[in-house]
C-alpha cells in the first residue's frame, strides 16, 4: 500500500497498478471493470495528469488473513488536489502469487 501511494504521488499509474493481478476487478458504486489492462485504462482516463491525480494517502489500514494465500485489507483513502479533496473507503482482496501479493478485487467507494 505504501508503494502504491508513492507511485501515485509521482504520477506513475503503471507503478500503482503493479500491485494488481492480471485478473483483478475494480468495483465502485457506479461500475465494475475487470482485467488489469482495463482497470489501468480506467485510471488513466480519469486521472490524465498530475493535477488530476493529486496526492493520495491511505489511512485506517487493517489486514485480515483469509487462509494462507489470501488476505483482506480495508481502509480509507484521501486524494488532495488543488481544486478539491476526495475521500472514501476500500476493501481489497489480495492473493499471494509467485510474484508476491496481488490485488484480485478492489471495492472502492
C-alpha atoms as an extended CHARMM CRD file, in Angstrom:
* protein
*
       109  EXT
         1         1  UNK       CA              0.0000000000        0.0000000000        0.0000000000  PROA      1               0.0000000000
         2         2  UNK       CA              2.8830000000        2.3310000000        0.7630000000  PROA      2               0.0000000000
         3         3  UNK       CA              4.4510000000        1.6300000000       -2.6380000000  PROA      3               0.0000000000
         4         4  UNK       CA              1.1170000000        2.2340000000       -4.3320000000  PROA      4               0.0000000000
         5         5  UNK       CA              0.7500000000        5.6580000000       -2.7070000000  PROA      5               0.0000000000
         6         6  UNK       CA              4.3380000000        6.5290000000       -3.6370000000  PROA      6               0.0000000000
         7         7  UNK       CA              3.7500000000        5.5560000000       -7.2740000000  PROA      7               0.0000000000
         8         8  UNK       CA              0.5040000000        7.5150000000       -7.4230000000  PROA      8               0.0000000000
         9         9  UNK       CA              2.0910000000       10.6000000000       -5.8910000000  PROA      9               0.0000000000
        10        10  UNK       CA              4.8220000000       10.6300000000       -8.5220000000  PROA      10              0.0000000000
        11        11  UNK       CA              2.2190000000       10.3420000000      -11.3050000000  PROA      11              0.0000000000
        12        12  UNK       CA              3.0130000000        6.7030000000      -12.0930000000  PROA      12              0.0000000000
        13        13  UNK       CA             -0.2530000000        4.8560000000      -12.7750000000  PROA      13              0.0000000000
        14        14  UNK       CA              1.5230000000        1.7460000000      -14.1710000000  PROA      14              0.0000000000
        15        15  UNK       CA              3.6020000000        1.6630000000      -10.9540000000  PROA      15              0.0000000000
        16        16  UNK       CA              0.4110000000        1.9930000000       -8.9010000000  PROA      16              0.0000000000
        17        17  UNK       CA             -1.0990000000       -0.8860000000      -10.8740000000  PROA      17              0.0000000000
        18        18  UNK       CA              1.8890000000       -3.1740000000      -10.2160000000  PROA      18              0.0000000000
        19        19  UNK       CA              0.0290000000       -4.4370000000       -7.1380000000  PROA      19              0.0000000000
        20        20  UNK       CA             -2.8840000000       -5.7060000000       -9.2420000000  PROA      20              0.0000000000
        21        21  UNK       CA             -3.2280000000       -9.2210000000      -10.6640000000  PROA      21              0.0000000000
        22        22  UNK       CA             -3.9660000000       -9.5740000000      -14.3740000000  PROA      22              0.0000000000
        23        23  UNK       CA             -7.4390000000      -10.8490000000      -13.4400000000  PROA      23              0.0000000000
        24        24  UNK       CA             -8.2430000000       -8.0470000000      -10.9680000000  PROA      24              0.0000000000
        25        25  UNK       CA            -11.6760000000       -6.4380000000      -10.8690000000  PROA      25              0.0000000000
        26        26  UNK       CA            -12.3010000000       -2.8620000000       -9.7150000000  PROA      26              0.0000000000
        27        27  UNK       CA            -15.7900000000       -2.3770000000       -8.3120000000  PROA      27              0.0000000000
        28        28  UNK       CA            -17.1460000000        1.0710000000       -7.4520000000  PROA      28              0.0000000000
        29        29  UNK       CA            -20.6190000000        2.3740000000       -6.6970000000  PROA      29              0.0000000000
        30        30  UNK       CA            -21.1480000000        3.0370000000      -10.4080000000  PROA      30              0.0000000000
        31        31  UNK       CA            -19.3290000000        0.3070000000      -12.3060000000  PROA      31              0.0000000000
        32        32  UNK       CA            -17.3610000000       -2.9240000000      -12.4090000000  PROA      32              0.0000000000
        33        33  UNK       CA            -14.1990000000       -3.1420000000      -14.5170000000  PROA      33              0.0000000000
        34        34  UNK       CA            -12.3090000000       -6.4300000000      -14.8170000000  PROA      34              0.0000000000
        35        35  UNK       CA             -8.8390000000       -7.1590000000      -16.1410000000  PROA      35              0.0000000000
        36        36  UNK       CA             -5.7040000000       -5.2660000000      -15.1870000000  PROA      36              0.0000000000
        37        37  UNK       CA             -5.3960000000       -3.6200000000      -18.6130000000  PROA      37              0.0000000000
        38        38  UNK       CA             -8.9670000000       -2.2790000000      -18.4540000000  PROA      38              0.0000000000
        39        39  UNK       CA             -8.5720000000       -1.1090000000      -14.8460000000  PROA      39              0.0000000000
        40        40  UNK       CA             -5.3310000000        0.6560000000      -15.8240000000  PROA      40              0.0000000000
        41        41  UNK       CA             -7.0750000000        2.3240000000      -18.7820000000  PROA      41              0.0000000000
        42        42  UNK       CA             -9.8860000000        3.4340000000      -16.4620000000  PROA      42              0.0000000000
        43        43  UNK       CA             -7.4070000000        5.1080000000      -14.0940000000  PROA      43              0.0000000000
        44        44  UNK       CA             -5.5170000000        6.7370000000      -16.9730000000  PROA      44              0.0000000000
        45        45  UNK       CA             -8.7410000000        8.1770000000      -18.4120000000  PROA      45              0.0000000000
        46        46  UNK       CA             -9.9560000000        9.5220000000      -15.0630000000  PROA      46              0.0000000000
        47        47  UNK       CA             -6.5570000000       10.8210000000      -13.9710000000  PROA      47              0.0000000000
        48        48  UNK       CA             -4.8000000000       12.0580000000      -17.1370000000  PROA      48              0.0000000000
        49        49  UNK       CA             -2.1890000000       14.2750000000      -15.4510000000  PROA      49              0.0000000000
        50        50  UNK       CA             -0.5250000000       15.1560000000      -12.1320000000  PROA      50              0.0000000000
        51        51  UNK       CA             -3.1200000000       17.8330000000      -11.2910000000  PROA      51              0.0000000000
        52        52  UNK       CA             -5.9610000000       15.3220000000      -11.6790000000  PROA      52              0.0000000000
        53        53  UNK       CA             -4.0360000000       12.7200000000       -9.6810000000  PROA      53              0.0000000000
        54        54  UNK       CA             -3.2600000000       14.9820000000       -6.7320000000  PROA      54              0.0000000000
        55        55  UNK       CA             -1.7200000000       13.5000000000       -3.5950000000  PROA      55              0.0000000000
        56        56  UNK       CA             -3.0170000000       10.1460000000       -2.3280000000  PROA      56              0.0000000000
        57        57  UNK       CA             -2.8120000000        8.7910000000        1.1800000000  PROA      57              0.0000000000
        58        58  UNK       CA             -4.3070000000        5.7790000000        2.8900000000  PROA      58              0.0000000000
        59        59  UNK       CA             -5.4860000000        5.5050000000        6.4880000000  PROA      59              0.0000000000
        60        60  UNK       CA             -7.0740000000        3.1370000000        8.9830000000  PROA      60              0.0000000000
        61        61  UNK       CA             -5.4930000000        0.1080000000        7.3020000000  PROA      61              0.0000000000
        62        62  UNK       CA             -6.4870000000       -3.2810000000        8.6340000000  PROA      62              0.0000000000
        63        63  UNK       CA             -5.2850000000       -6.5740000000        7.1770000000  PROA      63              0.0000000000
        64        64  UNK       CA             -7.1370000000       -9.7870000000        7.9600000000  PROA      64              0.0000000000
        65        65  UNK       CA             -5.7730000000      -13.1530000000        6.8080000000  PROA      65              0.0000000000
        66        66  UNK       CA             -8.1940000000      -15.3170000000        4.8310000000  PROA      66              0.0000000000
        67        67  UNK       CA             -6.2820000000      -18.5910000000        4.7670000000  PROA      67              0.0000000000
        68        68  UNK       CA             -2.6120000000      -18.8890000000        3.8580000000  PROA      68              0.0000000000
        69        69  UNK       CA             -2.7150000000      -17.3190000000        0.3910000000  PROA      69              0.0000000000
        70        70  UNK       CA             -5.4100000000      -14.6480000000        0.6950000000  PROA      70              0.0000000000
        71        71  UNK       CA             -5.9790000000      -11.5480000000        2.8070000000  PROA      71              0.0000000000
        72        72  UNK       CA             -8.4670000000       -8.7170000000        3.1130000000  PROA      72              0.0000000000
        73        73  UNK       CA             -7.2230000000       -5.1590000000        3.5200000000  PROA      73              0.0000000000
        74        74  UNK       CA             -9.6750000000       -2.4150000000        4.4110000000  PROA      74              0.0000000000
        75        75  UNK       CA             -9.0620000000        1.2560000000        4.9410000000  PROA      75              0.0000000000
        76        76  UNK       CA             -9.7050000000        4.8060000000        3.8510000000  PROA      76              0.0000000000
        77        77  UNK       CA             -8.2630000000        6.8920000000        1.0370000000  PROA      77              0.0000000000
        78        78  UNK       CA             -7.8960000000       10.6330000000        0.5790000000  PROA      78              0.0000000000
        79        79  UNK       CA             -6.9700000000       12.4100000000       -2.6170000000  PROA      79              0.0000000000
        80        80  UNK       CA             -5.9120000000       16.0460000000       -2.1510000000  PROA      80              0.0000000000
        81        81  UNK       CA             -5.9280000000       18.1420000000       -5.3210000000  PROA      81              0.0000000000
        82        82  UNK       CA             -5.6370000000       21.8610000000       -5.9400000000  PROA      82              0.0000000000
        83        83  UNK       CA             -9.3310000000       22.1510000000       -6.8240000000  PROA      83              0.0000000000
        84        84  UNK       CA            -10.8070000000       19.7300000000       -4.2700000000  PROA      84              0.0000000000
        85        85  UNK       CA            -10.2970000000       16.8570000000       -1.8610000000  PROA      85              0.0000000000
        86        86  UNK       CA            -11.9150000000       13.4720000000       -2.4140000000  PROA      86              0.0000000000
        87        87  UNK       CA            -12.1220000000       10.6610000000        0.1130000000  PROA      87              0.0000000000
        88        88  UNK       CA            -13.7330000000        7.3230000000        0.7460000000  PROA      88              0.0000000000
        89        89  UNK       CA            -13.0630000000        3.7540000000        1.7340000000  PROA      89              0.0000000000
        90        90  UNK       CA            -11.9660000000        0.4910000000        0.1710000000  PROA      90              0.0000000000
        91        91  UNK       CA            -11.8070000000       -3.2380000000        0.6390000000  PROA      91              0.0000000000
        92        92  UNK       CA             -9.0610000000       -5.1110000000       -1.2060000000  PROA      92              0.0000000000
        93        93  UNK       CA             -8.8470000000       -8.8840000000       -1.5900000000  PROA      93              0.0000000000
        94        94  UNK       CA             -5.2170000000       -9.9520000000       -2.0360000000  PROA      94              0.0000000000
        95        95  UNK       CA             -3.7760000000      -13.2040000000       -3.3970000000  PROA      95              0.0000000000
        96        96  UNK       CA             -0.2650000000      -14.4860000000       -2.7240000000  PROA      96              0.0000000000
        97        97  UNK       CA              1.3640000000      -15.3210000000       -6.0730000000  PROA      97              0.0000000000
        98        98  UNK       CA              4.8530000000      -16.3840000000       -7.1470000000  PROA      98              0.0000000000
        99        99  UNK       CA              5.4990000000      -12.6790000000       -7.8610000000  PROA      99              0.0000000000
       100       100  UNK       CA              4.2390000000      -11.5550000000       -4.4240000000  PROA      100             0.0000000000
       101       101  UNK       CA              0.9010000000      -10.3170000000       -3.1170000000  PROA      101             0.0000000000
       102       102  UNK       CA             -1.5040000000       -9.0550000000       -5.7790000000  PROA      102             0.0000000000
       103       103  UNK       CA             -4.9350000000       -7.4270000000       -5.5920000000  PROA      103             0.0000000000
       104       104  UNK       CA             -7.6500000000       -9.5390000000       -7.2010000000  PROA      104             0.0000000000
       105       105  UNK       CA            -10.6810000000       -7.4870000000       -6.0620000000  PROA      105             0.0000000000
       106       106  UNK       CA            -10.8160000000       -3.7660000000       -5.3210000000  PROA      106             0.0000000000
       107       107  UNK       CA            -14.0830000000       -2.4310000000       -3.8860000000  PROA      107             0.0000000000
       108       108  UNK       CA            -13.6410000000        1.3420000000       -3.6660000000  PROA      108             0.0000000000
       109       109  UNK       CA            -16.3370000000        3.7680000000       -2.5720000000  PROA      109             0.0000000000
